[in-house]
């Protein structure tokens, strides 16, 4: 008989999660490029929330040392800009968008500000 098939690789986490309260985006390490499906989810969120204050947060994937965190902050800012630019292009006034960048993490999120 043929050898058994290798076990299936575990499913990759979803790169985009969306619900009425916000949109989460998992960026590839070292990248500020929006993953597939992110622009569509961000546009849908913007369409329903154009008049609300929002917060866009993102991490830069830095390590625990101050030097690594210093290098990661520009990437975190680039990720917030990638998310914000889609929202602005879809009619959300820039004045309603606050940003929060952190050295830690590979994800970004937009949510309604409290």
Beta strands, then each sheet from edge to edge (+ up, - down):
strand 1: 16-19
strand 2: 22-26
strand 3: 54-59
strand 4: 97-102
strand 5: 107-112
sheet 1: 1+ 2- 5+ 3- 4-
end
